[in-house]
């Protein structure tokens, strides 16, 4: 079972992702509502992969991505963005994000993207 950390300031989005993964080979080991919490949880939980919202209070997803990649250069982080955030997505990829998912997304697309990134 692969371990996933969900990072999004919207509780309904965290719940949505979690429910989409119930029948998969991926276990949600933690949830964070902002980038600062995400960095600490990443260090503690050492997940195999992270889904990271870009726009969050306290610390953005891109700032958290940079800190996680300093701690673990091999970290697999998939950014999740809303429509119209193309420049932020490019910045995330430049800073080490594996790929990105644009909201809204389907369960099938989420599972395909995670499986491909994890090689499962």
SERO-4910 file (N, C-alpha, C, O; in steps of 0.05 Angstrom, whole numbers):
BEGIN
 pado doro    nc1    nc2    nc3   cac1   cac2   cac3    cc1    cc2    cc3    oc1    oc2    oc3
  Unk    A     17    -24      0      0      0      0     18     25      0     35     28     17
  Unk    A     14     42    -19     28     68    -20     15     88     -2     -9     88      2
  Unk    A     31    106     10     21    126     29     19    153     16     37    162      2
  Unk    A     -3    167     21     -9    193      9    -15    214     31    -29    208     51
  Unk    A     -4    238     27    -11    261     44    -27    280     27    -18    288      5
  Unk    A    -51    287     36    -68    306     22    -65    334     34    -67    337     59
  Unk    A    -59    354     18    -56    381     27    -75    399     12    -71    404    -12
  Unk    A    -94    410     26   -114    429     14   -127    444     37   -134    432     57
  Unk    A   -131    470     33   -144    485     55   -174    480     56   -187    487     76
  Unk    A   -185    469     35   -214    463     35   -219    434     45   -211    415     33
  Unk    A   -233    433     68   -239    406     80   -254    388     61   -249    364     60
  Unk    A   -273    400     45   -289    383     27   -271    371      5   -276    349     -5
  Unk    A   -250    385     -3   -232    375    -24   -215    352    -12   -210    332    -26
  Unk    A   -206    355     13   -191    333     25   -208    309     28   -200    286     22
  Unk    A   -233    313     36   -252    290     39   -258    278     12   -260    253     10
  Unk    A   -261    294     -8   -267    284    -35   -244    266    -45   -249    244    -56
  Unk    A   -219    276    -43   -196    260    -52   -195    234    -36   -190    213    -47
  Unk    A   -198    236    -10   -197    212      8   -218    191     -1   -212    168     -3
  Unk    A   -242    200     -6   -263    181    -14   -258    169    -42   -264    146    -47
  Unk    A   -245    184    -60   -238    174    -86   -217    152    -85   -216    135   -102
  Unk    A   -202    152    -63   -180    132    -61   -187    108    -44   -170     90    -41
  Unk    A   -211    106    -35   -219     84    -17   -214     56    -29   -206     38    -14
  Unk    A   -219     53    -55   -216     26    -67   -190     23    -82   -187      5    -98
  Unk    A   -170     40    -76   -145     40    -91   -123     26    -74   -128     17    -52
  Unk    A    -99     26    -85    -76     15    -71    -61     37    -57    -38     35    -50
  Unk    A    -75     59    -51    -63     83    -39    -78     89    -13   -102     91    -12
  Unk    A    -62     91      9    -74     97     35    -68    126     43    -45    135     41
  Unk    A    -89    140     51    -85    167     60    -75    166     89    -89    157    107
  Unk    A    -50    176     93    -38    174    120    -39    201    135    -33    202    158
  Unk    A    -47    222    120    -48    248    133    -62    269    116    -63    266     92
  Unk    A    -72    290    130    -84    312    116    -74    338    128    -72    340    153
  Unk    A    -69    358    112    -59    384    121    -76    406    108    -83    404     84
  Unk    A    -81    427    123    -98    449    113    -81    472    103    -92    492     92
  Unk    A    -55    471    106    -37    492     94     -9    481     90     -3    459    100
  Unk    A      7    496     76     34    487     69     52    482     93     68    464     93
  Unk    A     50    500    114     67    497    137     62    470    151     81    457    159
  Unk    A     37    463    155     30    438    167     39    415    149     49    394    159
  Unk    A     36    418    123     44    397    104     74    391    106     81    367    106
  Unk    A     91    411    109    120    406    111    126    389    136    141    370    135
  Unk    A    114    397    159    118    382    183    108    353    181    121    335    190
  Unk    A     84    350    169     72    323    167     89    306    147     92    282    152
  Unk    A     99    319    127    116    303    108    140    292    122    147    269    119
  Unk    A    153    309    138    177    300    153    171    277    173    186    259    176
  Unk    A    147    279    185    139    259    205    129    233    191    137    211    200
  Unk    A    112    235    171     99    212    159    114    199    136    110    175    131
  Unk    A    131    214    123    146    204    100    128    190     79    132    166     73
  Unk    A    108    204     69     90    191     50    104    185     23    125    197     17
  Unk    A     93    167      8    104    161    -19     98    183    -39    112    188    -58
  Unk    A     75    197    -34     66    218    -53     49    238    -38     37    232    -17
  Unk    A     48    262    -49     32    284    -37     15    297    -59     25    302    -81
  Unk    A    -10    302    -52    -26    320    -70    -27    347    -56    -34    349    -32
  Unk    A    -19    368    -70    -15    394    -58    -31    416    -73    -26    421    -97
  Unk    A    -49    428    -59    -63    451    -70    -43    474    -73    -23    475    -58
  Unk    A    -47    492    -92    -28    514    -96    -35    537    -78    -18    548    -64
  Unk    A    -60    545    -78    -68    569    -63    -79    562    -35   -100    550    -33
  Unk    A    -63    569    -15    -71    563     13    -61    586     31    -42    600     24
  Unk    A    -74    589     54    -65    610     73    -39    600     87    -32    577     87
  Unk    A    -26    619    100     -2    614    116     23    607     99     43    622    101
  Unk    A     22    586     84     44    579     66     32    566     41     16    547     43
  Unk    A     38    577     17     27    566     -7     38    539    -14     57    529     -2
  Unk    A     24    525    -32     33    499    -41     61    500    -53     76    481    -50
  Unk    A     67    521    -68     93    523    -81    115    527    -60    137    515    -62
  Unk    A    110    543    -40    129    547    -18    134    520     -3    156    513      4
  Unk    A    112    506      2    114    480     16    129    460     -2    146    444      8
  Unk    A    124    460    -28    137    442    -46    168    447    -45    183    428    -43
  Unk    A    176    472    -45    204    479    -44    217    468    -18    239    456    -18
  Unk    A    203    471      5    214    462     30    215    431     32    235    420     42
  Unk    A    194    418     22    194    389     21    217    379      4    230    359     11
  Unk    A    221    391    -19    242    382    -37    270    387    -26    289    372    -33
  Unk    A    274    407     -9    299    411      4    304    388     24    326    377     25
  Unk    A    283    381     39    284    359     58    288    332     44    304    316     53
  Unk    A    273    328     22    274    303      7    273    309    -23    251    312    -34
  Unk    A    296    310    -36    297    316    -64    282    297    -82    276    303   -105
  Unk    A    277    273    -71    262    252    -87    232    253    -82    217    237    -93
  Unk    A    222    272    -66    194    274    -60    176    275    -85    182    290   -103
  Unk    A    155    259    -85    135    260   -106    112    278    -97     97    271    -79
  Unk    A    109    301   -111     88    319   -104     72    326   -130     84    333   -150
  Unk    A     46    322   -128     28    329   -150     12    353   -142     -2    353   -122
  Unk    A     15    374   -157      1    399   -151    -27    398   -161    -33    386   -182
  Unk    A    -45    410   -146    -73    412   -154    -80    441   -156    -76    457   -137
  Unk    A    -90    449   -180    -95    478   -184   -123    482   -195   -135    464   -207
  Unk    A   -133    506   -192   -158    514   -205   -151    524   -233   -128    530   -239
  Unk    A   -172    526   -249   -168    537   -276   -157    565   -274   -162    579   -255
  Unk    A   -140    572   -293   -129    599   -294   -104    603   -277    -96    626   -273
  Unk    A    -92    582   -268    -68    584   -252    -43    573   -267    -25    562   -255
  Unk    A    -44    576   -294    -22    564   -310      6    573   -302     24    557   -301
  Unk    A      9    599   -295     36    609   -288     45    595   -262     69    589   -259
  Unk    A     26    591   -243     33    578   -218     40    549   -223     59    538   -210
  Unk    A     26    536   -241     32    508   -248     60    506   -259     76    488   -251
  Unk    A     67    524   -277     94    524   -289    115    527   -267    136    514   -267
  Unk    A    110    546   -249    129    551   -226    132    526   -209    154    519   -201
  Unk    A    110    511   -205    111    487   -189    127    465   -203    143    452   -190
  Unk    A    124    462   -229    139    442   -244    169    449   -243    186    431   -239
  Unk    A    176    474   -247    203    483   -246    216    477   -218    240    471   -216
  Unk    A    199    478   -197    209    473   -170    207    444   -161    210    438   -138
  Unk    A    201    426   -180    202    398   -174    177    382   -172    177    359   -165
  Unk    A    154    395   -177    129    379   -176    129    359   -199    139    364   -221
  Unk    A    119    335   -193    119    314   -213    100    320   -236    107    316   -259
  Unk    A     76    329   -230     57    337   -250     35    353   -236     39    362   -213
  Unk    A     13    358   -249     -9    373   -237    -36    363   -246    -38    350   -267
  Unk    A    -55    369   -230    -83    362   -235    -99    388   -233    -96    404   -215
  Unk    A   -116    393   -253   -133    417   -253   -160    411   -242   -173    391   -250
  Unk    A   -170    427   -223   -197    424   -212   -217    435   -231   -211    454   -245
  Unk    A   -240    423   -233   -249    398   -221   -237    374   -236   -231    377   -260
  Unk    A   -235    352   -223   -224    328   -235   -241    304   -228   -256    304   -208
  Unk    A   -238    282   -244   -254    258   -239   -237    239   -222   -213    241   -220
  Unk    A   -251    220   -209   -238    199   -194   -218    183   -212   -196    177   -204
  Unk    A   -228    177   -236   -211    162   -255   -185    177   -261   -164    165   -262
  Unk    A   -187    203   -266   -163    218   -273   -144    220   -249   -120    217   -253
  Unk    A   -155    224   -225   -138    225   -201   -123    199   -198    -99    199   -193
  Unk    A   -137    176   -200   -125    150   -196   -104    145   -217    -82    134   -211
  Unk    A   -110    152   -242    -90    148   -264    -65    164   -259    -43    154   -262
  Unk    A    -68    189   -251    -46    207   -247    -28    197   -224     -4    197   -226
  Unk    A    -41    189   -202    -26    179   -179    -12    153   -185     11    149   -178
  Unk    A    -26    135   -198    -14    109   -206     10    112   -224     30     99   -220
  Unk    A      7    130   -244     29    135   -262     53    147   -247     76    138   -252
  Unk    A     49    166   -230     71    178   -215     85    158   -196    109    159   -193
  Unk    A     69    140   -185     80    120   -166     90     95   -180    104     79   -168
  Unk    A     84     92   -206     93     69   -220     78     43   -212     90     22   -211
  Unk    A     52     46   -206     36     23   -198     14     18   -217     -2     -1   -214
***
